């Protein structure tokens, strides 16, 4: 039984996400800043972490990857507010962001179609069995997801929702 947990003081599990975390792209008007994420109870043998944020409800046929961070050192247990800024400057030393489905190497905030049902956003931290993932800089999130899952010892998640009013 794992005691590995993930939470955010900014986003309530099973609750609604605040508009500040909304994207500033695709016609959305949020601040596009990533929330604080904190985890504890990683299993023995954890050598690094990866964090993902995924919307399975995006009308794409394959969901939408909002954020993927890899190579987070094993002694790190938190990503601070706006860790997802471009350039990896707000991430722990050695960590890096993969290109998300917006096509940027940064946090990509929520931006569901106006009037659509609330979308689910799954925040996950993966405890990995390797110190780093050797993934090319221009790799897709599918490659990132494959490599993360192939090396996961345990994972902890929470889900929250976000919707935009009809225009």
C-alpha positions as CSV (number, residue, x, y, z in Angstrom):
1,X,0.0,0.0,0.0
2,X,1.5,3.3,-1.1
3,X,1.4,6.5,0.8
4,X,2.5,8.5,-2.2
5,X,0.4,11.6,-2.5
6,X,0.1,14.7,-4.7
7,X,-1.7,17.9,-3.8
8,X,-1.8,21.6,-4.6
9,X,-2.6,24.5,-2.2
10,X,-3.8,26.3,-5.4
11,X,-6.1,23.8,-7.0
12,X,-8.5,21.6,-4.9
13,X,-8.7,17.9,-5.8
14,X,-12.2,17.1,-7.1
15,X,-12.8,20.9,-7.3
16,X,-12.7,23.7,-9.8
17,X,-9.6,25.3,-11.1
18,X,-9.3,29.1,-10.7
19,X,-9.3,31.3,-13.9
20,X,-5.7,32.5,-13.2
21,X,-4.4,29.1,-14.4
22,X,-6.2,29.5,-17.7
23,X,-4.1,29.8,-20.8
24,X,-3.3,33.1,-22.5
25,X,-3.4,31.4,-25.9
26,X,-6.2,30.2,-28.3
27,X,-8.4,33.1,-27.2
28,X,-8.2,32.5,-23.5
29,X,-7.4,35.3,-21.1
30,X,-5.7,33.8,-18.1
31,X,-2.3,34.4,-16.6
32,X,-1.0,31.0,-17.9
33,X,0.9,30.3,-14.7
34,X,1.4,26.9,-13.3
35,X,0.1,26.1,-9.8
36,X,2.2,24.9,-6.8
37,X,2.4,21.1,-6.7
38,X,3.6,19.2,-3.6
39,X,4.2,15.5,-3.1
40,X,5.3,13.1,-0.4
41,X,5.7,9.4,0.3
42,X,7.6,8.5,-2.8
43,X,8.6,4.8,-2.7
44,X,12.1,3.6,-1.9
45,X,14.3,3.5,-5.0
46,X,12.9,6.7,-6.5
47,X,15.7,8.3,-8.5
48,X,13.8,11.2,-10.1
49,X,10.3,12.5,-10.7
50,X,8.1,13.5,-13.7
51,X,5.0,15.7,-13.5
52,X,2.2,15.7,-16.1
53,X,-1.0,17.5,-16.6
54,X,-3.5,16.0,-19.0
55,X,-7.1,16.9,-20.2
56,X,-8.8,13.7,-21.5
57,X,-11.9,15.7,-22.5
58,X,-10.2,17.9,-25.1
59,X,-12.1,17.5,-28.4
60,X,-9.0,16.2,-30.3
61,X,-9.6,12.4,-30.3
62,X,-6.4,12.1,-28.1
63,X,-6.8,14.5,-25.2
64,X,-4.5,17.4,-24.6
65,X,-1.1,17.5,-22.7
66,X,-0.9,20.8,-20.9
67,X,2.4,20.1,-19.1
68,X,5.2,17.5,-18.9
69,X,8.2,18.0,-16.7
70,X,11.0,15.4,-16.6
71,X,14.2,14.9,-14.7
72,X,13.1,16.4,-11.4
73,X,15.7,15.4,-8.9
74,X,14.7,12.8,-6.3
75,X,15.2,15.2,-3.3
76,X,12.6,17.6,-4.7
77,X,9.0,17.4,-3.3
78,X,7.5,20.6,-4.7
79,X,7.2,22.7,-7.9
80,X,6.7,26.3,-6.9
81,X,4.2,28.7,-8.4
82,X,4.9,29.4,-12.1
83,X,7.5,26.7,-12.3
84,X,6.1,26.2,-15.8
85,X,7.5,29.5,-17.1
86,X,9.3,29.3,-20.5
87,X,13.0,28.6,-20.4
88,X,13.0,26.2,-17.4
89,X,14.3,29.0,-15.2
90,X,11.7,28.4,-12.4
91,X,12.3,24.6,-12.3
92,X,14.6,22.7,-10.0
93,X,18.2,22.3,-11.4
94,X,18.3,19.6,-14.0
95,X,14.6,19.4,-14.7
96,X,13.2,20.3,-18.1
97,X,9.8,20.8,-19.8
98,X,8.8,18.8,-22.8
99,X,6.9,20.5,-25.7
100,X,3.2,20.4,-24.8
101,X,0.2,20.2,-27.2
102,X,0.2,24.0,-27.5
103,X,3.7,23.5,-29.1
104,X,5.6,25.3,-26.3
105,X,8.1,24.2,-23.8
106,X,6.2,25.6,-20.8
107,X,3.0,25.3,-18.8
108,X,0.0,25.5,-21.1
109,X,-3.0,26.6,-19.0
110,X,-6.6,25.4,-19.3
111,X,-8.6,26.6,-22.4
112,X,-11.6,24.3,-23.1
113,X,-14.0,25.5,-25.8
114,X,-16.5,28.1,-24.6
115,X,-19.7,26.5,-23.4
116,X,-18.3,23.0,-23.4
117,X,-18.9,20.8,-20.4
118,X,-16.3,21.1,-17.6
119,X,-13.1,19.4,-18.7
120,X,-11.1,17.1,-16.3
121,X,-7.5,17.9,-15.7
122,X,-5.4,15.1,-14.3
123,X,-2.3,16.2,-12.4
124,X,0.2,13.4,-11.8
125,X,3.6,13.0,-10.3
126,X,5.5,9.9,-11.3
127,X,8.3,8.4,-9.1
128,X,10.9,7.1,-11.5
129,X,13.5,4.3,-11.3
130,X,16.0,6.3,-13.3
131,X,17.9,9.5,-12.5
132,X,17.0,11.0,-15.9
133,X,15.1,10.2,-19.0
134,X,17.1,10.4,-22.2
135,X,14.5,12.0,-24.4
136,X,15.3,14.2,-27.4
137,X,14.5,17.9,-27.0
138,X,12.0,17.8,-29.8
139,X,10.2,14.6,-28.8
140,X,6.4,14.5,-28.7
141,X,4.5,14.1,-25.5
142,X,3.6,10.6,-26.6
143,X,7.3,9.7,-26.5
144,X,7.6,11.4,-23.1
145,X,4.6,9.6,-21.8
146,X,6.0,6.3,-23.0
147,X,9.3,6.8,-21.3
148,X,7.8,8.1,-18.1
149,X,5.4,5.1,-17.9
150,X,8.2,2.6,-18.8
151,X,10.2,3.8,-15.7
152,X,7.5,4.5,-13.2
153,X,7.7,2.9,-9.7
154,X,4.6,4.6,-8.5
155,X,2.4,7.6,-9.3
156,X,0.1,9.9,-7.4
157,X,-2.7,12.0,-9.0
158,X,-5.6,14.3,-8.4
159,X,-8.2,15.6,-10.8
160,X,-9.9,19.0,-11.0
161,X,-12.2,20.6,-13.5
162,X,-12.4,23.8,-15.5
163,X,-15.0,25.2,-17.9
164,X,-15.5,28.5,-19.8
165,X,-18.8,30.2,-20.2
166,X,-20.5,30.2,-23.6
167,X,-19.8,33.3,-25.6
